[in-house]
């Protein structure tokens, strides 16, 4: 299951004809049926952020979101006022259709009404359930992914919203349909489901290329039926994103459209223990981020770069990012060559003001083999097995107690092919 694993949520994924691939679903709808509608978000830091990012930042600013509409097939980025108008029109259409009652016929309303009633009977929640059943335009978040610089075929988006509303369901297939509809160059849907103490967390993400630290080319919706206020949601989400989506790097490219949303329905009636809830959100983000790396465009290896022995976590992270971002290293790993020289040369680009260490004390292990000892040659790199898809690079600066990990992929001919011919 996906976003529908948590109680109180329904979803759909339909073919609206937006994508260049006319055979695939390309529009998804996720609806929070309550009784709560608290929400949090994290977005791209790219200064050319897309119109839907601008819209959704404003929508979630008050800590409430009832619905998310997502499309693949077009990013609606760098499209000016007209593009922002398209995001506004998409949100308005969602609100209108759902307020008019054009929703799926698979007992979604009945099931979610029962969940809500159960929540009101059994919750000792400190967060009050919303009494407002109607959806306002600013209750709708909008997410888009695809080619930059082109407007969306708005008529298809709006008709797709109508189709998605009639297909809404809270079952497993509906969640998977939504997860599939947001894919672009992804080869498989990416979902997560986690069980808490009487409540659930579910989620979906898309992402395969244009992935770099500080989010990625990704749209992510995480749902929970726990009773949680918006400030707790934001705190948990920001911390989780920092240790997951902000620490993956397929190709060093930052997107204009990255969006991560966390929605709470409160339908379980359970007020979670704060640390357990934060840990489940962290686990959800970590799982989805790892799935992005496992589906990196054209990749044949997933590379885990861990830097330990640093004076500070920021120093360890800077070093790990420098190594993970090396195209030379990525190409070497693609060729099954554990070339540790490309690791230390990238490590050496980190300024001493950022990470203090002595090169003569650094060690590097690749898949458990000490190929670099005290800044020089160690065991011959021919001893390293490169059979498995996962490659572990462990760097010890021997200058402190802090560590950090960044995941990346190798760089293959297939990656070049995909991006030379890319159409969403």
WORAPE-V371178 format. One record per pair of residues at least 24 apart in sequence whose C-alpha atoms are under 6 Angstrom apart, sorted by the first residue. I is the first residue (numbers start at 0). J is the second residue. D is the distance in whole Angstrom. If there is no record, write none. Layout:
# WORAPE-V371178
i j d
I J D
I J D
This chain:
# WORAPE-V371178
i j d
0 171 5
0 174 6
1 174 5
1 190 5
1 191 6
1 201 5
1 202 5
1 203 6
2 174 6
2 201 5
2 202 5
2 222 6
3 169 5
3 174 5
4 201 5
5 199 5
5 200 6
5 201 6
5 223 5
5 224 5
6 224 5
6 266 6
7 32 5
7 33 6
7 111 5
7 264 6
7 266 5
8 32 6
9 167 6
9 168 5
9 169 4
10 167 5
10 168 6
10 173 5
10 174 6
11 163 5
11 166 6
11 167 5
11 173 5
11 176 6
11 177 5
12 176 5
12 177 4
12 180 5
13 163 6
15 155 6
15 159 5
17 72 5
18 72 4
18 423 6
19 423 6
24 180 4
25 70 5
25 71 5
25 180 4
25 181 6
26 69 6
26 70 4
26 180 5
27 68 6
27 69 5
27 177 5
27 180 6
28 67 6
28 68 5
29 66 6
29 67 5
30 66 4
31 65 5
31 66 6
33 264 5
34 115 5
34 128 5
34 264 6
35 128 5
35 129 6
35 264 5
35 265 5
36 63 5
36 64 6
36 65 5
36 263 6
36 264 6
37 62 6
37 63 4
37 229 5
37 263 5
38 62 5
38 63 5
38 64 6
38 229 5
38 261 6
38 262 4
39 232 6
39 233 5
39 260 6
39 261 5
40 259 6
40 260 4
41 259 5
42 257 5
42 258 5
43 257 5
45 255 6
47 255 6
48 255 4
49 76 4
49 255 6
49 256 5
50 76 6
50 82 6
50 83 5
51 86 6
51 141 5
51 142 5
55 140 5
55 141 6
58 137 5
62 229 5
64 138 5
64 139 6
65 138 5
66 139 5
67 139 6
67 140 5
67 141 6
68 141 5
69 141 6
69 142 5
69 143 6
70 143 5
70 181 6
71 143 6
71 144 5
71 145 6
71 181 5
72 145 5
72 423 5
73 144 5
73 145 4
73 146 5
73 151 6
74 143 5
74 144 4
74 145 4
74 146 5
74 147 5
75 150 5
76 147 5
76 148 6
77 148 5
78 148 6
90 136 6
90 139 5
91 136 5
94 134 5
94 136 6
98 133 6
101 165 6
102 164 5
102 165 4
103 165 4
103 166 5
103 167 5
105 168 6
107 168 6
107 169 6
114 266 5
115 266 5
118 266 5
118 267 6
118 268 4
122 268 4
122 269 6
124 270 6
145 423 5
178 203 6
183 423 6
198 224 6
198 225 5
198 267 6
199 223 6
199 224 6
206 291 6
207 291 6
207 294 6
207 295 5
207 296 5
208 295 6
208 296 5
209 252 5
210 248 5
210 249 5
210 250 6
210 252 6
211 248 4
211 251 5
211 252 5
211 253 5
212 245 5
212 246 5
212 247 6
212 248 6
213 245 4
214 244 5
214 245 5
216 254 5
216 257 5
217 257 5
218 257 6
218 258 5
219 259 5
220 259 6
220 260 5
221 261 5
222 261 6
222 262 5
222 263 6
223 263 5
224 263 6
224 264 5
224 265 5
224 266 5
224 267 5
225 265 5
225 267 6
225 269 5
225 270 6
226 265 4
226 269 6
226 270 5
235 277 5
239 281 4
243 284 6
243 285 5
243 288 6
244 288 5
246 405 5
247 405 6
247 406 5
247 407 6
248 407 5
249 407 5
249 408 5
296 414 5
297 413 5
297 414 4
298 408 6
298 409 6
300 388 5
300 389 6
300 408 6
300 409 6
301 388 6
301 389 5
301 408 5
302 389 6
302 390 5
302 406 6
302 407 5
302 408 5
303 391 5
303 392 6
303 406 5
304 392 5
304 404 6
304 405 5
305 393 5
305 403 6
305 404 4
306 394 5
306 395 6
306 402 5
306 403 6
307 395 5
307 401 6
307 402 4
308 395 5
308 396 5
308 397 5
308 398 5
308 399 4
308 400 5
308 401 6
309 396 6
309 398 5
309 399 4
309 400 6
309 401 5
310 398 6
310 399 4
310 401 6
311 401 5
312 401 5
312 402 6
314 353 6
314 354 5
315 402 5
315 403 5
316 403 5
318 346 6
319 405 6
321 345 6
322 346 6
323 407 6
329 409 4
329 410 5
330 410 5
332 409 6
333 409 5
335 385 6
356 398 6
361 395 6
361 396 5
362 394 6
362 395 5
363 393 6
363 394 5
364 392 6
364 393 5
365 391 6
365 392 5
366 391 5
